Protein backbone atom coordinates (compact mmCIF):
# COMPACT_ATOMS: atom_id res chain seq x y z
CA UNK A 1 0.00 0.00 0.00
CA UNK A 2 1.47 3.28 -1.09
CA UNK A 3 1.08 6.66 0.53
CA UNK A 4 0.60 9.87 -1.41
CA UNK A 5 1.68 13.19 -0.02
CA UNK A 6 -0.63 16.02 -1.02
CA UNK A 7 1.21 19.16 -2.03
CA UNK A 8 -0.53 22.45 -1.22
CA UNK A 9 0.04 25.06 -3.94
CA UNK A 10 2.21 27.96 -2.87
CA UNK A 11 -0.43 30.52 -3.88
CA UNK A 12 -2.88 28.99 -1.42
CA UNK A 13 -0.34 29.16 1.42
CA UNK A 14 0.43 32.75 0.51
CA UNK A 15 -3.26 33.64 0.48
CA UNK A 16 -3.86 32.03 3.87
CA UNK A 17 -0.84 33.87 5.25
CA UNK A 18 -2.15 37.25 4.05
CA UNK A 19 -5.63 36.59 5.44
CA UNK A 20 -4.24 35.43 8.80
CA UNK A 21 -2.10 38.56 9.06
CA UNK A 22 -5.12 40.75 8.30
CA UNK A 23 -7.17 38.91 10.93
CA UNK A 24 -4.48 39.36 13.59
CA UNK A 25 -4.00 43.06 12.81
CA UNK A 26 -7.69 44.08 12.67
CA UNK A 27 -9.83 45.13 15.59
CA UNK A 28 -13.02 43.92 13.91
CA UNK A 29 -13.27 40.96 11.52
CA UNK A 30 -16.61 40.54 9.80
CA UNK A 31 -18.24 38.31 7.21
CA UNK A 32 -20.41 39.91 4.55
CA UNK A 33 -22.82 38.19 2.19
CA UNK A 34 -21.85 38.91 -1.43
CA UNK A 35 -24.53 36.83 -3.12
CA UNK A 36 -25.69 38.46 -6.37
CA UNK A 37 -23.16 41.29 -6.07
CA UNK A 38 -21.28 41.76 -9.34
CA UNK A 39 -17.73 42.98 -9.76
CA UNK A 40 -18.90 46.46 -10.76
CA UNK A 41 -21.18 46.83 -7.73
CA UNK A 42 -18.55 45.39 -5.41
CA UNK A 43 -16.04 47.92 -6.73
CA UNK A 44 -18.45 50.77 -5.95
CA UNK A 45 -19.02 49.51 -2.42
CA UNK A 46 -15.27 49.15 -1.91
CA UNK A 47 -14.84 52.77 -2.98
CA UNK A 48 -17.45 53.85 -0.43
CA UNK A 49 -15.71 51.87 2.30
CA UNK A 50 -12.25 53.20 1.50
CA UNK A 51 -10.58 54.49 4.65
CA UNK A 52 -12.98 52.71 7.00
CA UNK A 53 -12.98 49.04 5.97
CA UNK A 54 -11.32 46.59 3.56
CA UNK A 55 -13.08 43.70 1.81
CA UNK A 56 -11.11 40.54 1.04
CA UNK A 57 -12.60 37.75 -1.06
CA UNK A 58 -11.23 34.20 -1.01
CA UNK A 59 -12.35 30.61 -1.19
CA UNK A 60 -14.25 29.49 1.88
CA UNK A 61 -11.70 26.76 2.60
CA UNK A 62 -8.89 29.33 2.67
CA UNK A 63 -10.93 31.66 4.88
CA UNK A 64 -11.51 28.83 7.35
CA UNK A 65 -7.82 27.87 7.34
CA UNK A 66 -6.85 31.50 8.05
CA UNK A 67 -9.25 31.65 11.00
CA UNK A 68 -7.84 28.39 12.33
CA UNK A 69 -4.28 29.73 12.16
CA UNK A 70 -5.10 33.04 13.86
CA UNK A 71 -4.02 33.48 17.48
CA UNK A 72 -6.94 35.74 18.43
CA UNK A 73 -8.98 34.48 21.37
CA UNK A 74 -12.44 33.29 20.29
CA UNK A 75 -11.88 34.03 16.58
CA UNK A 76 -12.49 30.39 15.63
CA UNK A 77 -16.18 30.82 16.52
CA UNK A 78 -16.44 32.86 13.32
CA UNK A 79 -15.82 29.66 11.30
CA UNK A 80 -19.45 28.63 11.88
CA UNK A 81 -20.57 31.51 9.64
CA UNK A 82 -18.22 30.87 6.71
CA UNK A 83 -20.88 29.39 4.47
CA UNK A 84 -22.09 30.31 1.01
CA UNK A 85 -20.93 33.41 -0.88
CA UNK A 86 -19.19 35.40 1.86
CA UNK A 87 -16.15 37.64 2.10
CA UNK A 88 -14.01 39.02 4.90
CA UNK A 89 -14.34 42.65 5.92
CA UNK A 90 -11.56 44.07 8.08
CA UNK A 91 -12.03 47.29 10.00
CA UNK A 92 -11.23 49.15 13.21
CA UNK A 93 -14.81 50.39 13.38
CA UNK A 94 -17.49 49.16 15.74
CA UNK A 95 -19.69 46.51 14.03
CA UNK A 96 -22.77 48.62 14.88
CA UNK A 97 -21.35 51.54 12.90
CA UNK A 98 -20.14 49.37 10.02
CA UNK A 99 -23.45 47.53 9.69
CA UNK A 100 -25.33 50.85 9.57
CA UNK A 101 -22.87 52.18 6.97
CA UNK A 102 -23.37 49.11 4.76
CA UNK A 103 -27.17 49.40 4.99
CA UNK A 104 -27.04 53.04 3.94
CA UNK A 105 -24.53 52.60 1.11
CA UNK A 106 -26.20 50.53 -1.56
CA UNK A 107 -24.97 49.98 -5.09
CA UNK A 108 -27.12 50.33 -8.21
CA UNK A 109 -27.51 47.15 -10.25
CA UNK A 110 -29.25 46.18 -13.51
CA UNK A 111 -32.62 44.49 -13.33
CA UNK A 112 -33.11 40.81 -14.10
CA UNK A 113 -36.24 39.11 -15.36
CA UNK A 114 -38.35 37.74 -12.52
CA UNK A 115 -37.17 40.26 -9.93
CA UNK A 116 -39.67 42.39 -8.03
CA UNK A 117 -39.34 46.15 -8.42
CA UNK A 118 -38.41 47.69 -5.01
CA UNK A 119 -39.88 51.03 -6.13
CA UNK A 120 -41.42 52.60 -9.23
CA UNK A 121 -39.00 52.19 -12.13
CA UNK A 122 -39.12 55.32 -14.26
CA UNK A 123 -37.79 55.57 -17.80
CA UNK A 124 -37.01 59.27 -18.33
CA UNK A 125 -37.45 61.18 -21.57
CA UNK A 126 -34.15 60.80 -23.40
CA UNK A 127 -32.24 60.51 -26.60
CA UNK A 128 -31.58 56.78 -26.91
CA UNK A 129 -28.96 57.28 -29.62
CA UNK A 130 -30.43 54.29 -31.47
CA UNK A 131 -31.23 54.56 -35.16
CA UNK A 132 -34.79 53.83 -36.32
CA UNK A 133 -35.55 50.13 -36.55
CA UNK A 134 -37.03 47.30 -34.49
CA UNK A 135 -36.05 49.08 -31.26
CA UNK A 136 -38.94 51.55 -31.62
CA UNK A 137 -41.38 48.64 -31.85
CA UNK A 138 -39.89 47.09 -28.73
CA UNK A 139 -40.43 50.36 -26.88
CA UNK A 140 -44.01 50.52 -28.08
CA UNK A 141 -44.58 46.93 -26.95
CA UNK A 142 -43.48 47.95 -23.45
CA UNK A 143 -45.73 51.04 -23.59
CA UNK A 144 -42.82 53.48 -23.57
CA UNK A 145 -43.69 56.45 -25.84
CA UNK A 146 -41.06 57.29 -28.46
CA UNK A 147 -40.55 58.92 -31.84
CA UNK A 148 -37.80 59.48 -34.36
CA UNK A 149 -36.10 62.85 -34.19
CA UNK A 150 -32.91 63.87 -35.94
CA UNK A 151 -32.35 60.36 -37.24
CA UNK A 152 -32.43 58.70 -33.80
CA UNK A 153 -35.11 57.38 -31.45
CA UNK A 154 -36.17 59.64 -28.58
CA UNK A 155 -38.28 58.61 -25.59
CA UNK A 156 -40.75 61.50 -25.42
CA UNK A 157 -42.08 61.36 -21.84
CA UNK A 158 -41.04 60.22 -18.40
CA UNK A 159 -42.78 56.87 -17.99
CA UNK A 160 -43.36 54.52 -15.06
CA UNK A 161 -42.17 51.34 -16.74
CA UNK A 162 -42.71 49.05 -13.72
CA UNK A 163 -44.69 49.86 -10.59
CA UNK A 164 -43.28 49.08 -7.14
CA UNK A 165 -44.03 45.48 -6.17
CA UNK A 166 -44.57 44.28 -9.77
CA UNK A 167 -42.45 41.56 -11.35
CA UNK A 168 -39.96 42.74 -13.99
CA UNK A 169 -40.34 40.85 -17.27
CA UNK A 170 -37.36 39.58 -19.23
CA UNK A 171 -38.14 42.00 -22.08
CA UNK A 172 -38.34 44.95 -19.66
CA UNK A 173 -35.10 43.94 -17.94
CA UNK A 174 -33.29 43.81 -21.30
CA UNK A 175 -34.74 47.17 -22.31
CA UNK A 176 -33.69 48.86 -19.04
CA UNK A 177 -30.17 47.49 -19.40
CA UNK A 178 -29.97 48.72 -22.97
CA UNK A 179 -31.03 52.19 -21.82
CA UNK A 180 -28.41 52.15 -19.05
CA UNK A 181 -31.00 52.17 -16.27
CA UNK A 182 -30.01 50.23 -13.12
CA UNK A 183 -33.06 50.27 -10.84
CA UNK A 184 -32.07 47.56 -8.38
CA UNK A 185 -30.16 48.15 -5.16
CA UNK A 186 -27.53 45.82 -3.75
CA UNK A 187 -25.91 46.00 -0.36
CA UNK A 188 -23.36 43.98 1.52
CA UNK A 189 -24.96 42.46 4.60
CA UNK A 190 -22.80 41.95 7.68
CA UNK A 191 -23.84 38.47 8.83
CA UNK A 192 -21.36 38.05 11.70
CA UNK A 193 -18.55 40.04 13.26
CA UNK A 194 -15.74 39.35 15.73
CA UNK A 195 -14.73 42.12 18.13
CA UNK A 196 -13.35 42.28 21.68
CA UNK A 197 -13.06 38.49 21.90
CA UNK A 198 -16.67 37.75 20.94
CA UNK A 199 -18.60 36.93 17.78
CA UNK A 200 -21.75 39.01 17.27
CA UNK A 201 -24.57 38.27 14.82
CA UNK A 202 -27.15 40.46 13.09
CA UNK A 203 -29.61 40.34 15.98
CA UNK A 204 -26.96 42.02 18.14
CA UNK A 205 -25.91 44.95 15.99
CA UNK A 206 -28.65 45.60 13.43
CA UNK A 207 -30.68 47.97 15.56
CA UNK A 208 -32.37 51.29 14.93
CA UNK A 209 -30.00 53.78 16.52
CA UNK A 210 -32.61 56.56 16.52
CA UNK A 211 -35.09 54.40 18.45
CA UNK A 212 -32.32 53.36 20.82
CA UNK A 213 -31.40 57.02 21.41
CA UNK A 214 -35.05 57.84 22.19
CA UNK A 215 -35.16 54.99 24.72
CA UNK A 216 -31.97 56.28 26.37
CA UNK A 217 -33.47 59.79 26.62
CA UNK A 218 -36.69 58.39 28.09
CA UNK A 219 -34.71 56.31 30.59
CA UNK A 220 -32.75 59.39 31.61
CA UNK A 221 -35.96 61.35 32.18
CA UNK A 222 -37.49 58.53 34.23
CA UNK A 223 -34.32 58.28 36.32
CA UNK A 224 -34.46 62.01 37.07
CA UNK A 225 -38.14 61.75 38.06
CA UNK A 226 -37.37 58.80 40.34
CA UNK A 227 -34.50 60.67 41.98
CA UNK A 228 -36.68 63.74 42.61
CA UNK A 229 -39.76 61.87 43.83
CA UNK A 230 -37.83 59.58 46.18
CA UNK A 231 -35.55 62.36 47.41
CA UNK A 232 -32.42 60.50 46.32
CA UNK A 233 -29.95 63.31 45.60
CA UNK A 234 -27.51 63.29 42.70
CA UNK A 235 -25.31 66.05 41.36
CA UNK A 236 -27.79 66.58 38.51
CA UNK A 237 -31.02 66.47 40.55
CA UNK A 238 -30.09 68.31 43.76
CA UNK A 239 -31.24 71.72 42.38
CA UNK A 240 -34.53 70.15 41.26
CA UNK A 241 -35.06 68.41 44.61
CA UNK A 242 -34.42 71.67 46.48
CA UNK A 243 -36.84 73.55 44.19
CA UNK A 244 -39.51 70.87 44.75
CA UNK A 245 -38.98 70.97 48.53
CA UNK A 246 -39.23 74.78 48.50
CA UNK A 247 -42.48 74.67 46.52
CA UNK A 248 -43.99 72.03 48.81
CA UNK A 249 -42.91 73.94 51.93
CA UNK A 250 -44.61 77.11 50.68
CA UNK A 251 -47.74 75.18 49.80
CA UNK A 252 -47.79 73.65 53.30
CA UNK A 253 -47.29 77.07 54.92
CA UNK A 254 -50.24 78.48 52.96
CA UNK A 255 -52.53 75.55 53.73
CA UNK A 256 -51.87 75.51 57.50
CA UNK A 257 -51.62 79.28 57.85
CA UNK A 258 -47.99 79.32 59.01
CA UNK A 259 -47.02 82.87 58.13
CA UNK A 260 -43.55 83.73 56.85
CA UNK A 261 -42.70 87.31 55.85
CA UNK A 262 -41.39 86.49 52.37
CA UNK A 263 -44.77 84.93 51.49
CA UNK A 264 -46.83 87.99 52.43
CA UNK A 265 -48.04 88.52 48.88
CA UNK A 266 -49.17 84.92 48.55
CA UNK A 267 -51.01 84.95 51.88
CA UNK A 268 -52.80 88.17 50.90
CA UNK A 269 -53.69 86.73 47.49
CA UNK A 270 -55.07 83.56 49.10
CA UNK A 271 -57.06 85.55 51.65
CA UNK A 272 -58.43 87.79 48.89
CA UNK A 273 -59.50 84.78 46.82
CA UNK A 274 -61.19 83.12 49.80
CA UNK A 275 -62.94 86.39 50.69
CA UNK A 276 -64.35 86.73 47.19
CA UNK A 277 -65.45 83.08 47.28
CA UNK A 278 -67.24 83.73 50.59
CA UNK A 279 -68.91 86.84 49.14
CA UNK A 280 -70.11 84.84 46.13
CA UNK A 281 -71.55 82.10 48.38
CA UNK A 282 -73.35 84.67 50.58
CA UNK A 283 -74.78 86.57 47.60
CA UNK A 284 -76.11 83.32 46.16
CA UNK A 285 -78.30 82.95 49.28
CA UNK A 286 -78.99 86.65 49.90
CA UNK A 287 -78.19 88.98 46.96
CA UNK A 288 -78.77 92.07 49.11
CA UNK A 289 -76.24 91.06 51.78
CA UNK A 290 -73.21 92.06 49.67
CA UNK A 291 -72.72 95.61 48.29
CA UNK A 292 -73.07 95.87 44.51
CA UNK A 293 -69.54 97.24 44.03
CA UNK A 294 -68.14 94.18 45.83
CA UNK A 295 -70.28 91.84 43.71
CA UNK A 296 -68.89 93.45 40.57
CA UNK A 297 -65.37 92.63 41.82
CA UNK A 298 -66.45 89.05 42.53
CA UNK A 299 -67.83 88.66 39.02
CA UNK A 300 -64.62 90.11 37.55
CA UNK A 301 -62.52 87.60 39.49
CA UNK A 302 -64.78 84.69 38.53
CA UNK A 303 -64.61 85.59 34.82
CA UNK A 304 -60.81 85.99 34.85
CA UNK A 305 -58.80 83.18 33.14
CA UNK A 306 -57.52 80.45 35.41
CA UNK A 307 -53.80 80.70 36.18
CA UNK A 308 -51.35 78.53 38.07
CA UNK A 309 -52.02 78.46 41.81
CA UNK A 310 -49.69 80.73 43.73
CA UNK A 311 -48.77 77.79 45.94
CA UNK A 312 -47.46 75.86 42.94
CA UNK A 313 -44.97 78.43 41.71
CA UNK A 314 -41.94 80.05 43.31
CA UNK A 315 -42.56 83.35 45.06
CA UNK A 316 -41.14 86.51 43.60
CA UNK A 317 -38.10 87.92 45.43
CA UNK A 318 -39.93 91.17 46.12
CA UNK A 319 -43.59 92.08 46.15
CA UNK A 320 -44.58 95.45 44.80
CA UNK A 321 -46.05 97.60 47.59
CA UNK A 322 -48.77 98.90 45.29
CA UNK A 323 -49.92 95.35 44.47
CA UNK A 324 -50.06 94.45 48.15
CA UNK A 325 -52.14 97.53 48.75
CA UNK A 326 -54.59 96.48 46.06
CA UNK A 327 -54.91 93.05 47.65
CA UNK A 328 -55.58 94.50 51.08
CA UNK A 329 -58.08 96.95 49.61
CA UNK A 330 -59.90 94.09 47.91
CA UNK A 331 -60.35 92.29 51.22
CA UNK A 332 -61.30 95.41 53.06
CA UNK A 333 -63.91 96.26 50.43
CA UNK A 334 -65.98 93.33 51.58
CA UNK A 335 -66.49 94.96 54.93
CA UNK A 336 -67.29 98.51 53.76
C-alpha positions in Angstrom: 0.0 0.0 0.0 1.5 3.3 -1.1 1.1 6.7 0.5 0.6 9.9 -1.4 1.7 13.2 0.0 -0.6 16.0 -1.0 1.2 19.2 -2.0 -0.5 22.5 -1.2 0.0 25.1 -3.9 2.2 28.0 -2.9 -0.4 30.5 -3.9 -2.9 29.0 -1.4 -0.3 29.2 1.4 0.4 32.8 0.5 -3.3 33.6 0.5 -3.9 32.0 3.9 -0.8 33.9 5.2 -2.2 37.3 4.1 -5.6 36.6 5.4 -4.2 35.4 8.8 -2.1 38.6 9.1 -5.1 40.8 8.3 -7.2 38.9 10.9 -4.5 39.4 13.6 -4.0 43.1 12.8 -7.7 44.1 12.7 -9.8 45.1 15.6 -13.0 43.9 13.9 -13.3 41.0 11.5 -16.6 40.5 9.8 -18.2 38.3 7.2 -20.4 39.9 4.5 -22.8 38.2 2.2 -21.8 38.9 -1.4 -24.5 36.8 -3.1 -25.7 38.5 -6.4 -23.2 41.3 -6.1 -21.3 41.8 -9.3 -17.7 43.0 -9.8 -18.9 46.5 -10.8 -21.2 46.8 -7.7 -18.6 45.4 -5.4 -16.0 47.9 -6.7 -18.5 50.8 -6.0 -19.0 49.5 -2.4 -15.3 49.2 -1.9 -14.8 52.8 -3.0 -17.5 53.8 -0.4 -15.7 51.9 2.3 -12.3 53.2 1.5 -10.6 54.5 4.6 -13.0 52.7 7.0 -13.0 49.0 6.0 -11.3 46.6 3.6 -13.1 43.7 1.8 -11.1 40.5 1.0 -12.6 37.8 -1.1 -11.2 34.2 -1.0 -12.3 30.6 -1.2 -14.3 29.5 1.9 -11.7 26.8 2.6 -8.9 29.3 2.7 -10.9 31.7 4.9 -11.5 28.8 7.4 -7.8 27.9 7.3 -6.8 31.5 8.0 -9.3 31.6 11.0 -7.8 28.4 12.3 -4.3 29.7 12.2 -5.1 33.0 13.9 -4.0 33.5 17.5 -6.9 35.7 18.4 -9.0 34.5 21.4 -12.4 33.3 20.3 -11.9 34.0 16.6 -12.5 30.4 15.6 -16.2 30.8 16.5 -16.4 32.9 13.3 -15.8 29.7 11.3 -19.4 28.6 11.9 -20.6 31.5 9.6 -18.2 30.9 6.7 -20.9 29.4 4.5 -22.1 30.3 1.0 -20.9 33.4 -0.9 -19.2 35.4 1.9 -16.1 37.6 2.1 -14.0 39.0 4.9 -14.3 42.7 5.9 -11.6 44.1 8.1 -12.0 47.3 10.0 -11.2 49.2 13.2 -14.8 50.4 13.4 -17.5 49.2 15.7 -19.7 46.5 14.0 -22.8 48.6 14.9 -21.3 51.5 12.9 -20.1 49.4 10.0 -23.5 47.5 9.7 -25.3 50.8 9.6 -22.9 52.2 7.0 -23.4 49.1 4.8 -27.2 49.4 5.0 -27.0 53.0 3.9 -24.5 52.6 1.1 -26.2 50.5 -1.6 -25.0 50.0 -5.1 -27.1 50.3 -8.2 -27.5 47.1 -10.2 -29.2 46.2 -13.5 -32.6 44.5 -13.3 -33.1 40.8 -14.1 -36.2 39.1 -15.4 -38.3 37.7 -12.5 -37.2 40.3 -9.9 -39.7 42.4 -8.0 -39.3 46.2 -8.4 -38.4 47.7 -5.0 -39.9 51.0 -6.1 -41.4 52.6 -9.2 -39.0 52.2 -12.1 -39.1 55.3 -14.3 -37.8 55.6 -17.8 -37.0 59.3 -18.3 -37.4 61.2 -21.6 -34.2 60.8 -23.4 -32.2 60.5 -26.6 -31.6 56.8 -26.9 -29.0 57.3 -29.6 -30.4 54.3 -31.5 -31.2 54.6 -35.2 -34.8 53.8 -36.3 -35.5 50.1 -36.5 -37.0 47.3 -34.5 -36.0 49.1 -31.3 -38.9 51.5 -31.6 -41.4 48.6 -31.9 -39.9 47.1 -28.7 -40.4 50.4 -26.9 -44.0 50.5 -28.1 -44.6 46.9 -26.9 -43.5 48.0 -23.4 -45.7 51.0 -23.6 -42.8 53.5 -23.6 -43.7 56.4 -25.8 -41.1 57.3 -28.5 -40.5 58.9 -31.8 -37.8 59.5 -34.4 -36.1 62.8 -34.2 -32.9 63.9 -35.9 -32.4 60.4 -37.2 -32.4 58.7 -33.8 -35.1 57.4 -31.5 -36.2 59.6 -28.6 -38.3 58.6 -25.6 -40.7 61.5 -25.4 -42.1 61.4 -21.8 -41.0 60.2 -18.4 -42.8 56.9 -18.0 -43.4 54.5 -15.1 -42.2 51.3 -16.7 -42.7 49.1 -13.7 -44.7 49.9 -10.6 -43.3 49.1 -7.1 -44.0 45.5 -6.2 -44.6 44.3 -9.8 -42.4 41.6 -11.4 -40.0 42.7 -14.0 -40.3 40.8 -17.3 -37.4 39.6 -19.2 -38.1 42.0 -22.1 -38.3 45.0 -19.7 -35.1 43.9 -17.9 -33.3 43.8 -21.3 -34.7 47.2 -22.3 -33.7 48.9 -19.0 -30.2 47.5 -19.4 -30.0 48.7 -23.0 -31.0 52.2 -21.8 -28.4 52.2 -19.1 -31.0 52.2 -16.3 -30.0 50.2 -13.1 -33.1 50.3 -10.8 -32.1 47.6 -8.4 -30.2 48.1 -5.2 -27.5 45.8 -3.8 -25.9 46.0 -0.4 -23.4 44.0 1.5 -25.0 42.5 4.6 -22.8 42.0 7.7 -23.8 38.5 8.8 -21.4 38.1 11.7 -18.5 40.0 13.3 -15.7 39.4 15.7 -14.7 42.1 18.1 -13.3 42.3 21.7 -13.1 38.5 21.9 -16.7 37.7 20.9 -18.6 36.9 17.8 -21.7 39.0 17.3 -24.6 38.3 14.8 -27.1 40.5 13.1 -29.6 40.3 16.0 -27.0 42.0 18.1 -25.9 44.9 16.0 -28.7 45.6 13.4 -30.7 48.0 15.6 -32.4 51.3 14.9 -30.0 53.8 16.5 -32.6 56.6 16.5 -35.1 54.4 18.4 -32.3 53.4 20.8 -31.4 57.0 21.4 -35.1 57.8 22.2 -35.2 55.0 24.7 -32.0 56.3 26.4 -33.5 59.8 26.6 -36.7 58.4 28.1 -34.7 56.3 30.6 -32.8 59.4 31.6 -36.0 61.3 32.2 -37.5 58.5 34.2 -34.3 58.3 36.3 -34.5 62.0 37.1 -38.1 61.7 38.1 -37.4 58.8 40.3 -34.5 60.7 42.0 -36.7 63.7 42.6 -39.8 61.9 43.8 -37.8 59.6 46.2 -35.6 62.4 47.4 -32.4 60.5 46.3 -29.9 63.3 45.6 -27.5 63.3 42.7 -25.3 66.0 41.4 -27.8 66.6 38.5 -31.0 66.5 40.5 -30.1 68.3 43.8 -31.2 71.7 42.4 -34.5 70.2 41.3 -35.1 68.4 44.6 -34.4 71.7 46.5 -36.8 73.6 44.2 -39.5 70.9 44.7 -39.0 71.0 48.5 -39.2 74.8 48.5 -42.5 74.7 46.5 -44.0 72.0 48.8 -42.9 73.9 51.9 -44.6 77.1 50.7 -47.7 75.2 49.8 -47.8 73.7 53.3 -47.3 77.1 54.9 -50.2 78.5 53.0 -52.5 75.6 53.7 -51.9 75.5 57.5 -51.6 79.3 57.9 -48.0 79.3 59.0 -47.0 82.9 58.1 -43.6 83.7 56.9 -42.7 87.3 55.8 -41.4 86.5 52.4 -44.8 84.9 51.5 -46.8 88.0 52.4 -48.0 88.5 48.9 -49.2 84.9 48.5 -51.0 85.0 51.9 -52.8 88.2 50.9 -53.7 86.7 47.5 -55.1 83.6 49.1 -57.1 85.6 51.6 -58.4 87.8 48.9 -59.5 84.8 46.8 -61.2 83.1 49.8 -62.9 86.4 50.7 -64.3 86.7 47.2 -65.5 83.1 47.3 -67.2 83.7 50.6 -68.9 86.8 49.1 -70.1 84.8 46.1 -71.6 82.1 48.4 -73.3 84.7 50.6 -74.8 86.6 47.6 -76.1 83.3 46.2 -78.3 82.9 49.3 -79.0 86.6 49.9 -78.2 89.0 47.0 -78.8 92.1 49.1 -76.2 91.1 51.8 -73.2 92.1 49.7 -72.7 95.6 48.3 -73.1 95.9 44.5 -69.5 97.2 44.0 -68.1 94.2 45.8 -70.3 91.8 43.7 -68.9 93.5 40.6 -65.4 92.6 41.8 -66.5 89.1 42.5 -67.8 88.7 39.0 -64.6 90.1 37.6 -62.5 87.6 39.5 -64.8 84.7 38.5 -64.6 85.6 34.8 -60.8 86.0 34.8 -58.8 83.2 33.1 -57.5 80.4 35.4 -53.8 80.7 36.2 -51.4 78.5 38.1 -52.0 78.5 41.8 -49.7 80.7 43.7 -48.8 77.8 45.9 -47.5 75.9 42.9 -45.0 78.4 41.7 -41.9 80.0 43.3 -42.6 83.4 45.1 -41.1 86.5 43.6 -38.1 87.9 45.4 -39.9 91.2 46.1 -43.6 92.1 46.1 -44.6 95.5 44.8 -46.0 97.6 47.6 -48.8 98.9 45.3 -49.9 95.3 44.5 -50.1 94.4 48.1 -52.1 97.5 48.7 -54.6 96.5 46.1 -54.9 93.0 47.6 -55.6 94.5 51.1 -58.1 97.0 49.6 -59.9 94.1 47.9 -60.3 92.3 51.2 -61.3 95.4 53.1 -63.9 96.3 50.4 -66.0 93.3 51.6 -66.5 95.0 54.9 -67.3 98.5 53.8 
